[in-house]
Amino acid sequence: MGRCLAFAILLSLCTSSDAQYRPTAENLQQRQAFQENRFGLFIHWGLSSVLSDGEWVMEQKGIPFRDYQRLGRVFNPVDYDPAAWVSMARQAGMRYIVFITRHHDGFSNWDTKLSDWKVTNTPYGKDVLKMLAEECQRQGIRLGLYYSTLDWSREDYPHLTGRTGKKAGRTGKGDYNSYLAFMKGQLTELLTGYGPIQCIWLDGHWDQTEPEGAADRRSRIDWKYDELYGLIHRLQPACLIGNNHHLDPIPGEDFQMFEQDLPGQNRSGLSFQQASSLPLESCITMNGSWGFNIRDTRYKSTAQIVRTLVGAAGRNSNLLLNVGPMPNGEVQPEFRDTLRKVGDWVRQYGYTIYGTRGGPMVPEEGAVTTQDERNVYLHVLHPPANGRVFVPGSYDRKSVTTQHGSVSVIFTDPQGITLDVSRLDMSGQDAIVVLRKS
């Protein structure tokens, strides 16, 4: 491990600062495209899937790295088919993919020159990221890359001040300058060897803070994000940067994410931050796990996922829906079947999601709105007890339409329109009312 760091150290000396970051025209265009795409696929997969107990298995089972490393000799995903993965995403109505290049166990899912702890040193031997990137380009799907800033395997990561990785068996004191140079070198590989990258999705900052919800969540180390972000923006100016730190955005970031929550919600206990003016993204699992977990059968239904997609869009957020493929590289049929049904809904009603922004109504548990230049789309998920919904804005009351039963206008005033939605057909996942702006 840690070979060729001289290249990365040299790179760190010539990397421009991001302290005075001003997004380029390409970056702003990418932000707009990102928001208009609205629906993406998150893929948590790598060496950890061998143990079939989630991507945190090394930490949660207290496995020393010297023992965990042995998994590299058995990782051989013979059924890995990136064309099938990308086709599955496209058929579900997803327009981008975010792939795990390196998770907290430090294992690299590409042929990195900066570490021997990588997929090309397993029995499989192939660069799975290169294969996926080429397939995304063939099928017209944008590709984003998840990259962990936390590492349970490396001695130079500042593990003494971290919250996790205490049972990995490390004896050194850490050296962040060395670790930062390593990360810069790897990010340079990712951003120069795999084509256009929509976003870099960072994760791990919280390892150096008090738990979410604490009054003081300042980091115990200086991550030098101005250097990291500056490098990313210099290598690919259009590439968006997001950081899953569970805090308000840091200067230099291009979008804000929420983990296991929609903006404004905090059911997971991770989302105390407020939604910003940046593009938003909600990452959500299809069961209770990110990485493959053979015992987790808490599968979300098609209706739950559609309503989550609608709820995200109504809060002006994308939905990044996660799958954790099996060790052999195949996505389990429970996920594939549900995604196919979600795709059926999207093909029929995607016009109320794609290219829209959050609508004029403050999102409610049972109803949200999206909008484009001409229309507001009222999505009724659970009709209120009195059967009435108020939508702010000015509308042509004669143009109110729905394919889901009948709806009637009770009254309009300068503030908005009140609808009787009690007779909508709620047998599906979502009942949509179209209101033409006047």
C-alpha positions, 0 to 999 in steps of 0.5 A: 500500500501507499506506493507512488505517493511522490506523484501525489505529493507533487500534485498537492504542491501545485493544486490551486485553492478553492477558497474563492470558488466561483462556479464556471458556466459549465458547472452551473449548466451541470447543476441545472441538468442535475436538477432536471434529471431528478432520479438517480441510482446509487450503487454500494458494492465492493469487497465488503459484499463478500460477507453479505452483511452491509458495507460497514461489516468490518467496523461493526464486527470489529474485524482487524484489517489484517484479517479483512484483507484476506477477502481480496483473495476471494472477491470474484464477481463473475456475474458482474454485467455493467450493461445490465446495471445501466439498462436497469437504471434506464428502464426505471427512469433514472438518468444518472448513476453514483458508484462507490469507488472507495468506501470506508474499508479503503478498497479501491474499485478501480485500477489505482496506481496508488494502492495495492488494495484494489479490485485488479488485485483480486481473482476477478482482476478487471477494472470494474469502474472502467467497464461501468464508465464505458457502459454509461457513455454507451447508454447515455447515463451520467456517472457520478463517483462516491469517494470516502474521505474516511479510511479504516485501512491506512495508517496515515489516516488520522484515526486517533481522532476519528470516531470509527476504525478503532478495532482495525489494528493500526498502531501509527499516529496518522499523517494527514499530509500524507493521506491528503496527498494520497486522496489527491492522487486517487481523485486525479486518477478518477477525474482524468481516466474515466471520462466526464464525471457528473459529481464527486460524492464525498463521505466521511467528514462526520468521523472527525466530529461529535455525533449528529445533533451535537451543539458543536460539530466542528471537525477535529482535523483540517480537511483542507477542502479548499485544496481538495475541492480546488483540485476537483474543479480544476480537473473537471470544472463542470463536475459537481461536488457534494459532501455527506457531512450532515452539515450546512454546505461548505464553500466550494460545494455544488449540491447538498445531500440528505441521507435517508431523509427528504429535505426538511425531515429528520427521521434518520437522526442524521439530517439536522441541516436546513435545505440550502439554495444549492441543488438538493439530493436525497439518498434513500435505500430500497431496504434498510441497508446500503451494501448487500445484506442477505438478512435484510428483507425490509424491502420498500414497495413500489408505492413507497418508492414512487411516493418518495420520488414524488416527495423528493421532487416536491421538496425540490430534491433529486432522489438517489435510490440505492441498490447493493448488488450481491458479491457475484455482481448481480442485483438481487431480483427483489430490487430489479422487479420493484425498479421495473414497476417504478419505471412503469409509473415514471414512463407514464407520469415522469413529465410531472417530475423531470425538468420540474422544480418544487411547487408552490405548496409547502410539502405535506405528509399527504400532498406535494406539488411540482411545477414547470413553466406552464403547470403545477402538478399536485400529487395527492398521496393521502387525501386529508380528512376533510378532503380539501387541498389548498394550492397557492397561486393563480390558475385557470379553474377550468383547466384543472384536470386529472386521470385519477378520478374526479376533482372539483374546485371549491373556490379561488381567491388571489392567494390560490385555489382550494380543491376537493380531492375526496373523490380521487382514485387512490388505488395507485401509488399517486393521484395527480391533479394538473393546474394550468397557471394563469 
